[in-house]
Amino acid sequence: MLTEKKPNIPLEKIYLIKLGEIVYVVISIGKIQQVRGKLVANRGMVIGSFWKENLLKQLWTPWRMKYVQGNNPKKGCFLCECQLAPDEPENLIVCSAKHSFAILNQYPYTSGHLMVVPNQHIGILDELDKQTRSELMELTSQATQVLTEVYHPQGFNIGINIGEAAGAGVVGHLHIHVVPRWYGDTNFMSVLGETRVLPEDLETTYRRIRETWKRFG
């Protein structure tokens, strides 16, 4: 609701009230009144204000159109299929080892979000052989070193979701998420809009990480 110069406005939630060139953010469960050029909330509060020129801006993220239009998911396991695909940026594999590989998450939480994946289509950790489990951890360690050199993050989230109830995106093919983090990387876009804003496209991320990883091979 956007109104202008109305002194008595019933409110129940959060509203934007525009007076002249200034937009006020108001929370109230009663009424607000304009008193001597200022907003006064009855059983509520004015929590902020900003110039109306800052009310709306466009944020262009055309690369997310594939995600928006991706309502026809492919059958099969993409973590198995990507191992058979040509070695090129579209494949997103940045490092391959004997029993496992590292691949960029196609819909990352932050720039540099990697997944460390066993070659075998296995969804439970204890079903992997010792050599594969050991290599997964070594590759995960290398991933943090590479990401540290490329992006200088202030921390990492590293974890495995096993089973659909735990949030596994690919239930039958285990993978370790390696997510670089920074202070303040969760903002209003994530909390209110349920949208992540990424400053770098996947092709650039792929090139930077792959070139750096070659020095750790």
N, C-alpha and C positions, 0 to 999 in steps of 0.2 A: 504494500500500500504506500503510495507516494502522494502526499497532500501538500498544499501550500497555503500558509497564512490562515489556518482555521483554528481559532483559539480553544475550542472545546471538542476534543476528539476522543471517543471511547476506545480504549486499547485493551487487548487481552494477551498479546504476545510481544513480539519485537517489531517495531515499525520504524520507517524512515520518514522524518518530517522535514520538509524543505521550507526554510524561511529566508527569502532573498537568495543570496549566493551560498548559504551554508545549509548542509544537510545534517540533521541530528539523528542519532541512533537512540531510541527510547524504549525502555522496558517499563510497562505499567499495567496494573490490573484494574485501574479506575479510569480517570480522565487526566489529560494534560491540559494546561492552560498557558497562554502567552501572557506573561506579566512583565511590564516594563521592558519589552523587547527580548525577554528570556523565556525559555521553556521551563515550566514547573510541573512535575509529575505528581499526581495524587496516588499514594500507595505504590510508588515505583521510583524510577530514577532515570536520568539522562546519562547514558554511559559513554557517549563520545560524539564528535562532530567532525565534519570534513567539508572542503569546498566541493560544490556540485560538479566541477570539472573532473574531479577524481571519482565520480560515482560509478562509471562503467568504462572499462577498457577491454580491448580484444586481445586474446591470447591465442595465437595461431599454432596449432600442433597437428599439421596435416598428416604426419606419419602415423598417427593413431587411428586413421580411417580404416586401416586393415583390421584393427581390433574391433572398432565399432561395427563394421560390416561382417565380422567373422561369426555369423550365426549358422554356418553350415560346417561344423567341425569335421576334420578328416577322421576316417576310421583308422585303427591301428595305433601304434606307438611312435610318436615323432622322435623320441630319443633313440629308437632303433633305426628309423628311416634316415635320420640325419647322418648316421655312420656310413650309409651307402651312397649318399649324395656327393656331388663334386666338391672338392676342397676350394671354396670360394666364400666371399663375405656373406652372401645370403644364407649360407649354411650355419654361420655363427660359431663354429667350433674354433676356439682359439689355441687349444693345445691338445695333443693326442699322446697317450702313453700306451704301454703294452696291454693293460687290462681296463683302462678307464680313459676319460677325456673331460675337458672343461669346455663349457659352451655358454654363450651369453643368453640370459633370459630374454625372450622376445618381447615380453611386457614387464620391464624391470621396475623394481621399487625405487631404486636410485641408479644413477649412471654407474656402470661397472658391475651390476648385479650378475653374478656368475652362478652356474650350477656345475658341480663336479659329479660325474655320472659313471657308473660301471658299464662296460660294454654289454654285459649280459642283461637280459630282461628278467631281473629279479627284484621283488618288491620288499623283501625282508632282509635286514642287515645280517642276521646270523646264518643266512643261507649262502652268503658269499664266501668264497674261500679266503684263507688268511692272506694270500698274496694280493688279492684284489682289495681287501679291507685296508691293508697296509698302504697300498698305492693310492687309494682314495684319500687317506689322511695326508700323505706326502704331497699329493696334488692340491689338496685344500690349503696346506701350508704355503706352497708355492703361490697359490692364488692370492693369499693375503700379502705376500711380498711384492708381487707384481702390481696389485691394486694400490699398495702403499706408495710405490715409486711413481705410478701414473697419476693418482688422484690425491694423495696425501690425506686420506680420511682420518677422522678423529676416533674411530672405533669400527667394529664389525658386528653384524649379526651372522652367526654361523649355525645352521641347524638342519635337521631332517624331519620331514613330516611322513610318518609311516601309517598308511591306512587312510581311507576316506574320512573317517571320523576325526582324524588329526589334521585334516586340511590338505592332504596330498593331492596335487594337481594331476599327476600321472601315477595312479595307484599301483600299477604293476611294475614300475621301473623306478627303483630307488634313486634319489639324487640329493646331494648336499647343497643347500643354498649358502652362498657367500655374498653378503650384502654390505658394502661400505656405508658408513654412517657419519654424519656431521651434526654438530649442535645446531638446532634450529631447522633441520631438514624436514621436520613435520610441522606444517603450517596450516592456515585456515583452509587451503585447497584440499589437503588430505582429510582434515577433520570434518569440515562442513560439506565440501563438494565431492568427497570420496574420489579424488583425482590427484595423481602425482604429476608434477611439472618437472620435466627433465631438460637440462640445458644442452644435451648433446645427442645427436642421432646415432642409431645403432652402428652404421657403417664406420663412422669416425671412432666410436668406442672399440669396435672390432679391430680396426687398424692399429690403434694405440696399444691395446692390450697384447695383441698377437706379436707386434714388433718387440715389445718389452719382454715378453715371455721367452723369446728366443734366447735371450741372454741367461735365462735360468735353466735351460735345457741340459 
